[in-house]
Amino acid sequence: MPIYEYECEQCGVRFEKMQRMADAPLTDCPECGKSALKKLVSAADLDLAAPGGAAADALNLKSAREAADRKVIRHALARSEGNISNTAKLLGISRPTLYDLLKQYDLQG
């Protein structure tokens, strides 16, 4: 079961919570009680923490960016259980842009 990190946008408290991927994200802060939690993405989530990963093997900046894009898109799709609208929100992009990236990187939506 993965561990997710959350931060409250009201009081700034940060904490980790073990949850199933299918569980809905938490919304209420355990510290201040406000509905202001946001789920954070860590370097480990993006597989950036481990030296010698796929990004380290990239021969140039373009291929490194493409590899990172693919990995982040796949991770966001998994977190949103394949829901395109939610994936686009997680990535901070529009649905049409996400569809373009899925096609460009030959990923399944």
C-alpha positions as CSV (number, residue, x, y, z in Angstrom):
1,M,0.0,0.0,0.0
2,P,1.5,3.4,-1.0
3,I,2.2,6.2,1.4
4,Y,1.0,9.6,0.3
5,E,2.2,13.0,1.6
6,Y,-0.3,15.7,2.2
7,E,-0.1,19.4,3.0
8,C,-2.7,21.7,4.4
9,E,-3.0,25.0,2.4
10,Q,-4.5,26.7,5.5
11,C,-2.2,25.9,8.4
12,G,0.8,24.4,6.5
13,V,0.9,21.0,8.4
14,R,2.5,18.2,6.4
15,F,2.0,14.5,7.1
16,E,2.1,11.1,5.5
17,K,-0.8,8.6,5.2
18,M,-0.8,5.0,4.0
19,Q,-3.7,4.5,1.6
20,R,-4.9,2.2,-1.2
21,M,-4.6,3.7,-4.6
22,A,-8.3,3.4,-5.0
23,D,-9.0,5.4,-1.9
24,A,-10.2,9.0,-2.4
25,P,-7.7,11.7,-1.4
26,L,-8.0,13.1,2.0
27,T,-9.6,16.6,2.2
28,D,-9.9,17.6,5.9
29,C,-6.8,18.7,7.8
30,P,-6.3,16.7,11.0
31,E,-4.6,19.8,12.6
32,C,-7.0,22.7,11.8
33,G,-10.0,20.8,10.5
34,K,-10.3,22.8,7.3
35,S,-11.0,21.2,4.0
36,A,-7.7,22.4,2.5
37,L,-5.5,19.4,2.0
38,K,-3.6,18.8,-1.2
39,K,-1.7,15.6,-2.1
40,L,1.9,16.2,-2.8
41,V,4.1,14.5,-5.4
42,S,7.6,13.6,-4.1
43,A,10.8,12.8,-5.9
44,A,10.3,9.2,-5.1
45,D,6.8,9.3,-6.8
46,L,8.5,10.4,-9.9
47,D,11.4,7.9,-9.5
48,L,13.9,10.8,-9.4
49,A,15.4,10.0,-6.0
50,A,17.4,7.0,-7.1
51,P,20.6,7.7,-9.0
52,G,21.1,5.5,-12.0
53,G,17.4,5.4,-13.0
54,A,16.1,5.7,-16.5
55,A,16.7,9.5,-16.5
56,A,20.4,9.0,-15.8
57,D,20.7,6.7,-18.9
58,A,19.3,9.4,-21.2
59,L,21.7,10.6,-23.8
60,N,20.3,14.0,-24.3
61,L,18.0,16.6,-22.8
62,K,15.1,15.8,-25.2
63,S,15.1,12.1,-24.5
64,A,15.4,12.8,-20.7
65,R,12.4,15.1,-20.9
66,E,10.4,12.6,-22.9
67,A,11.2,9.8,-20.4
68,A,10.2,12.0,-17.5
69,D,7.0,13.0,-19.3
70,R,6.1,9.4,-19.9
71,K,6.8,8.4,-16.3
72,V,4.8,11.3,-14.8
73,I,1.8,10.7,-17.2
74,R,1.8,7.0,-16.4
75,H,1.9,7.7,-12.7
76,A,-0.9,10.3,-12.9
77,L,-3.0,7.9,-14.9
78,A,-2.5,5.2,-12.2
79,R,-3.3,7.6,-9.4
80,S,-6.5,8.7,-11.1
81,E,-7.4,5.1,-12.1
82,G,-7.4,6.0,-15.8
83,N,-9.8,9.0,-15.6
84,I,-8.6,11.5,-18.2
85,S,-10.2,14.6,-16.6
86,N,-8.6,13.8,-13.2
87,T,-5.3,13.0,-14.7
88,A,-5.2,16.3,-16.6
89,K,-6.1,18.1,-13.3
90,L,-3.2,16.3,-11.5
91,L,-0.8,17.3,-14.2
92,G,-2.1,20.9,-14.4
93,I,-2.9,20.6,-18.1
94,S,-6.0,20.6,-20.3
95,R,-7.7,17.4,-21.4
96,P,-6.8,18.1,-25.1
97,T,-3.2,18.6,-24.2
98,L,-3.2,15.3,-22.3
99,Y,-4.7,13.5,-25.3
100,D,-2.0,15.0,-27.5
101,L,0.7,13.8,-25.1
102,L,-0.9,10.3,-24.8
103,K,-0.8,10.1,-28.6
104,Q,2.7,11.6,-28.9
105,Y,4.2,9.1,-26.4
106,D,2.0,6.2,-27.5
107,L,0.4,5.7,-24.1
108,Q,-3.0,4.3,-23.4
109,G,-5.5,6.6,-21.7
